[in-house]
Structures are given as structure tokens and as C-alpha cells.
């Protein structure tokens, strides 16, 4: 089987992280998402990926009511069970409306930063014949970097769409894009990516 198919992985574009309003948990991150126009850019890339027939996979941080499936047991993750936050069915854990999954597009729920840990994502990509993943998400230096590292170590080609990403602080984003992400794949812009699809 050839692994020539591309997959667009949309990472943690969730109401609690990206949207001003009653469910927002990360105001500095949402502010950067808005300032950088991340969701508008992601929407364009998502539309193009769907048209091109790529596999589209939505990844989100979401917990079962027991919180036992949460693989990250660091103190900073304790807020989720303590506050009963980011439950699978809660409004805050949902993917933002602009990037909502279509029927037939899988949604992978994770209990940590890395979308490959404790999820079937890698096996799904292999089963679908995917050889290259295109990444966008928030935060750049957390889920996007974790995904890029894991995917490249697993033998996948990695492309990161820089303007589909944002972090809590601009300097975190810039450091990751300039210094870390190029070690694990190609960093590109939405405009370049869309140009290559046209």
C-alpha cells in the first residue's frame, strides 16, 4: 500500500481556547488567535483540503467523566478534573463553529498535549494510507510542536501552516516556528499551501 495521501490535522481549535465568550478558558490564547486571524486562515485551508480530497482529522482536548483516561497527570492538568472542565459533551470542549467537522470527518479526543498519545490517530493515518500530515492548531509550542515531533519520528512527512497557529504569547509562537518546528518538518504559509493546491 502506498502512503501518498495527505491528511490535514486540525489541532485543538476549541471554544474554550479560541473563542471570546462564556466558555473561554485561555484569554491570552484567544486574543492571539483573533489578532492573527487564525480561524479565518484555517477555514480557507480546510475548504481547500476538503476539495482536494485529503483526509481531515479534528483533534481536541476532551475528557470522559471519570477523568481517568487523562494521560497527562501533571499538576497543571489537575484544573480539568477539579473544575469538571473540558468534558466531552460540554460546550467549551466543542470545536469552533467555523471549523466544525462534517459528517464522515473523524474527531479524536485526547487527554494530554500530544494528539498521538492514548489515541488511535497514528493507526488511523496508516490505515488511510497517509504519508504526509499538514498541521495547524493552538498552541503552536504545545500541541502543534508535540504533533510535529511525534509524526516525524513515526515516519510521516510533516508540514506546519504557520498562520493557522498561535500561542499564548507572540514570542512563544515565533520561537517555535523559527527554531523548533523546522527540525521536524516544513514550515509554510497558508498562501503557499493554497498556491500549491491550485
BELWO-V7130 format. One record per backbone hydrogen bond with DSSP energy under -0.5 kcal/mol. NH is the residue of the N-H (numbers start at 1). CO is the residue of the C=O. E is the energy in kcal/mol with one decimal. If there is no record, write none. Layout:
BEGIN
((NH & CO & E) (NH & CO & E))
END
This chain:
BEGIN
((4 & 2 & -0.8) (5 & 129 & -2.1) (7 & 132 & -2.2) (8 & 55 & -2.8) (9 & 7 & -0.6) (9 & 134 & -2.9) (10 & 8 & -0.7) (10 & 57 & -2.7) (11 & 9 & -0.7) (11 & 136 & -2.8) (12 & 10 & -0.7) (12 & 59 & -2.5) (14 & 12 & -2.2) (15 & 94 & -2.7) (16 & 92 & -2.4) (17 & 14 & -1.2) (18 & 14 & -2.5) (19 & 15 & -1.7) (20 & 18 & -0.5) (24 & 21 & -1.4) (25 & 16 & -3.2) (26 & 16 & -1.4) (29 & 26 & -0.7) (30 & 26 & -2.3) (31 & 27 & -2.3) (32 & 28 & -1.7) (33 & 29 & -2.5) (34 & 30 & -2.4) (35 & 31 & -2.7) (36 & 32 & -2.4) (37 & 33 & -0.5) (37 & 34 & -0.9) (38 & 33 & -2.1) (41 & 37 & -2.1) (42 & 38 & -2.9) (43 & 39 & -2.2) (44 & 40 & -1.6) (45 & 41 & -2.2) (46 & 42 & -2.7) (47 & 43 & -2.2) (48 & 44 & -2.1) (49 & 45 & -2.6) (50 & 46 & -2.4) (51 & 47 & -2.1) (52 & 48 & -2.2) (53 & 49 & -0.5) (53 & 50 & -1.0) (54 & 49 & -2.3) (55 & 6 & -2.1) (57 & 8 & -2.8) (57 & 55 & -0.5) (58 & 106 & -2.5) (59 & 10 & -3.0) (60 & 108 & -2.6) (62 & 60 & -0.7) (62 & 110 & -1.8) (63 & 86 & -2.5) (67 & 64 & -1.5) (70 & 67 & -0.8) (71 & 69 & -0.7) (72 & 111 & -2.0) (73 & 71 & -0.7) (77 & 74 & -1.5) (78 & 75 & -1.6) (80 & 77 & -1.2) (81 & 77 & -0.6) (82 & 78 & -2.3) (83 & 79 & -2.4) (84 & 81 & -0.9) (85 & 80 & -3.0) (88 & 63 & -2.5) (90 & 87 & -2.0) (93 & 90 & -0.6) (94 & 90 & -0.6) (94 & 91 & -1.0) (96 & 13 & -2.4) (99 & 96 & -1.4) (100 & 97 & -1.6) (105 & 102 & -2.4) (106 & 104 & -0.6) (108 & 58 & -3.4) (109 & 107 & -0.6) (110 & 60 & -2.5) (117 & 114 & -0.9) (119 & 116 & -0.9) (124 & 120 & -2.7) (125 & 121 & -2.5) (126 & 122 & -2.2) (127 & 123 & -2.7) (128 & 124 & -1.9) (129 & 126 & -1.5) (130 & 125 & -2.8) (131 & 5 & -2.4) (132 & 5 & -1.5) (133 & 157 & -3.0) (134 & 7 & -3.1) (135 & 133 & -0.5) (135 & 159 & -3.2) (136 & 9 & -1.7) (138 & 11 & -1.9) (139 & 166 & -0.7) (140 & 166 & -1.4) (142 & 139 & -1.4) (144 & 139 & -1.6) (145 & 140 & -1.3) (146 & 142 & -2.8) (147 & 143 & -2.7) (148 & 144 & -2.4) (149 & 145 & -2.6) (150 & 146 & -2.5) (151 & 147 & -2.8) (152 & 148 & -2.2) (153 & 149 & -2.1) (154 & 150 & -1.5) (155 & 152 & -1.3) (156 & 151 & -2.4) (157 & 131 & -2.7) (159 & 133 & -2.4) (160 & 186 & -3.2) (161 & 135 & -2.7) (161 & 159 & -0.5) (162 & 160 & -1.0) (162 & 188 & -2.9) (164 & 161 & -2.0) (165 & 162 & -1.5) (166 & 137 & -1.0) (172 & 169 & -0.6) (173 & 169 & -1.8) (174 & 170 & -2.8) (175 & 171 & -2.4) (176 & 172 & -2.2) (177 & 173 & -2.6) (178 & 174 & -2.4) (179 & 175 & -2.8) (180 & 175 & -0.8) (180 & 176 & -1.0) (181 & 176 & -3.0) (183 & 180 & -1.8) (184 & 181 & -1.8) (185 & 181 & -1.0) (186 & 158 & -2.7) (188 & 160 & -3.0) (188 & 186 & -0.5) (193 & 189 & -2.5) (194 & 190 & -3.2) (195 & 191 & -2.2) (196 & 192 & -1.9) (197 & 193 & -1.0) (198 & 194 & -1.3))
END
